Amino acid sequence: MAKITLDKLSHSYDPNPSGPDDYALKEIDLDWVDGGAYALLGPSGCGKSTLLNIISGLLTPSDGRVLFDGKDVTDLPPDQRNIAQVFQFPVIYDTMSVYDNLAFPLRNRGVDAARVDKRVMEIATMLELEDQLKTRASNLTPDNKQKISMGRGLVRDDVNVVMFDEPLTVIDPAQKWKLRSKLKELHQKIAVTMIYVTHDQTEALTFADQVVVMQDGIIVQIGTPVELFERPRHTFVGHFIGSPGMNVLPCEVSGGLATFGGHPVELEGRISKVGQKTEIGIRPEYVRLTDSGIPAVVRKAADIGRHTVVEVIAGKSSINAIIDGPPPEAGTQVHLSFDPSQTRVYSDGWIATEVAS
Amino acid sequence: MSLELRNVTKRVGADTHIHATSLTLEMGVFNILLGATSAGKSTLIKLMAGLEKPTTGEVWVDGQNVTGVSPQKRQISLVHQFFVNYPNMTVFENIASPLRVAGVAKSEIAGRVEEAANILQLAPMLKRFPDELSGGQQQRTALARAIVKESKAIFLDEPLANLDYKLREELREQLPELLAGRGTVVVYATSEPTEALLLGGKTALVHEGRVTQFGPTTEIYHSPTNIHSAMVFSDPPINQAPVTKRGSEMHLGSQLSWNVTGEAAGLADGEYTVGIRPHHVTPTPPKEASVAFTGTVQITELSGSESVAHLMLGDLRWVSTASGVHPYELGKDHTFHMIPGQCLYFSPDGSLAARGADHG
């Protein structure tokens, strides 16, 4: 187990990069504490897989260093980094039993039989695979195969880090729940540093203590799930996290006041900077349908069980609101009010209001 | 236009993949097949599309028995989970291919391709090849191919499953509007309950080769007629427990009892299974009447807007979901509140016996 440091890391697949656009990763600085559960979250092409490959040693970065517990490992090949990886598709030996599959990474390192047995039994118990230890891996369901892949990733207790690359992609939603909780439980029991790469916000937020959100090769925000939800630093984070994501609405700023479609909008606090493009960010959870306020027309509404998602049109903007109670009819005239403590201005994408003290 | 399964079964060797199923799907509504992987959704689609032949029973489209008719002759479109495009053709040619196969006049093709491309926002990409497109654009190309020709039915078999989360959200928004008013029967298979609710329309719940319930999506979410439907249509899974009704009280082991409410007040004394959705088990007292109990918190998950707790109630593992952030201590006892008015009570045979809510 180790603390992982990424020091001024950048990478271009182009041998002669001519500008920032040629970089898949732009200067990344990051410290991951020993024993934490981390997620790398972002859409396809954001650089998260590149970053993962650099940490595992499959890729050497163009610039910068990777440190495990302060020791520079940038030039070490994967097999000398002492890491475990779990991939999107199960990697197991079909002809071996579940037991032998779990034992493999330990036997491979010459661990003595008694210790192998102890670890395999511990991991099998945690994953609820005790009854299937003698089963041939080829006879397992896809989710049990993936459980074994996870077990193989977790069986060694001397690794620096366990990395998961979209491990639940092939799993059924009902099973996803179980495996996700299992993984979380395992992390709480064995406290090894884990890095989980995904494009799925739910997986990232439920697994990780701290989430790194990436876009276009940069880190746009690092925070706890609550921080990312409550106060997105960038409109991208607000949009990407949450379902539906944060409403991002064009606004005018003058004299320290923000207006949307001519209506004054009360904010969480003072506007600290004004760039070329100013927008208001407000999550659907904090938009209310009221009798007075910004006029809007209901476009559609969906009862999704726990609550209702309403899409309204105000001026040229589409705005989502999450409400309790029955869905209003399409075409209904409504008024919107925004919870001021959750309403912010973003300037050129970045947060530009300060929390009132 | 309608598509009808009449007493269709599908057996392969000794295995029954589809038990006798009758189902009528109409055009003008979004028809959803919701069920876990390998529940039988894809088999149902293959039977409807003619890619598989039913062992017994008939398939009717537009008032005609098409049971033995090949898929090519059925005028249908199919979109799979994995984007299937011709890698050596441009987006234009990919979209045009079904028209060329159908022998549509050359003069008409360009206009129809452009129309489909516009709807799916592919107009700027018509000259590109599939490998120059993002995953979402590739799947939109597959969708454009499905809508470019006139079909009696369009089958979408988990078409968004392999897309990025946000893209999925976007296309899910657009699909119902895109396919509305095209004069075809739309059938959409998914394994995600929330996706079904967001798509609306009508849903058929599929469980182990059977359609357990069919009706307007929100209606069957709120009123499952059996425990399988309740299980299929709940994410996270619905909490369950064996309970005993004695007089006006419902007993869950020795830990918990409550006064029966609503329809359930009329139930005969005896053994039932209670089902209650995770958001009706809350860490703070809800507005509705509730009973408090103590659960040991095993795992917590924070998804930003929501707190999820996995808790042990005796030997039972339940899940609670609530808006906002709730501080739980792992391994510690916490008080939870369960809403009897939201309970569903099932008979030993799995059918819904009564709800904790009133009629209607």
HADDOCK unambig.tbl for C-alpha pairs under 7 A between the chains (distance, minus, plus):
assign (segid A and resid 43 and name CA) (segid B and resid 164 and name CA) 6.43 0.50 0.50
assign (segid A and resid 172 and name CA) (segid B and resid 36 and name CA) 6.60 0.50 0.50
assign (segid A and resid 172 and name CA) (segid B and resid 37 and name CA) 5.95 0.50 0.50
assign (segid A and resid 173 and name CA) (segid B and resid 191 and name CA) 6.74 0.50 0.50
assign (segid A and resid 173 and name CA) (segid B and resid 192 and name CA) 6.56 0.50 0.50
assign (segid A and resid 181 and name CA) (segid B and resid 299 and name CA) 7.00 0.50 0.50
assign (segid A and resid 185 and name CA) (segid B and resid 299 and name CA) 6.44 0.50 0.50
assign (segid A and resid 199 and name CA) (segid B and resid 164 and name CA) 6.17 0.50 0.50
assign (segid A and resid 199 and name CA) (segid B and resid 165 and name CA) 6.39 0.50 0.50
assign (segid A and resid 200 and name CA) (segid B and resid 165 and name CA) 5.54 0.50 0.50
assign (segid A and resid 202 and name CA) (segid B and resid 303 and name CA) 6.12 0.50 0.50
assign (segid A and resid 205 and name CA) (segid B and resid 302 and name CA) 6.29 0.50 0.50
assign (segid A and resid 205 and name CA) (segid B and resid 303 and name CA) 4.98 0.50 0.50
assign (segid A and resid 205 and name CA) (segid B and resid 304 and name CA) 6.95 0.50 0.50
assign (segid A and resid 206 and name CA) (segid B and resid 301 and name CA) 4.69 0.50 0.50
assign (segid A and resid 206 and name CA) (segid B and resid 302 and name CA) 5.29 0.50 0.50
assign (segid A and resid 206 and name CA) (segid B and resid 303 and name CA) 5.40 0.50 0.50
assign (segid A and resid 225 and name CA) (segid B and resid 302 and name CA) 6.51 0.50 0.50
assign (segid A and resid 225 and name CA) (segid B and resid 303 and name CA) 6.27 0.50 0.50
assign (segid A and resid 225 and name CA) (segid B and resid 304 and name CA) 5.10 0.50 0.50
assign (segid A and resid 226 and name CA) (segid B and resid 304 and name CA) 4.76 0.50 0.50
assign (segid A and resid 229 and name CA) (segid B and resid 304 and name CA) 4.92 0.50 0.50
assign (segid A and resid 229 and name CA) (segid B and resid 305 and name CA) 6.64 0.50 0.50
assign (segid A and resid 240 and name CA) (segid B and resid 166 and name CA) 6.73 0.50 0.50
assign (segid A and resid 302 and name CA) (segid B and resid 198 and name CA) 5.95 0.50 0.50
assign (segid A and resid 303 and name CA) (segid B and resid 197 and name CA) 6.79 0.50 0.50
assign (segid A and resid 303 and name CA) (segid B and resid 218 and name CA) 6.67 0.50 0.50
assign (segid A and resid 304 and name CA) (segid B and resid 194 and name CA) 6.60 0.50 0.50
assign (segid A and resid 304 and name CA) (segid B and resid 197 and name CA) 5.02 0.50 0.50
assign (segid A and resid 304 and name CA) (segid B and resid 198 and name CA) 6.21 0.50 0.50
assign (segid A and resid 306 and name CA) (segid B and resid 279 and name CA) 6.80 0.50 0.50
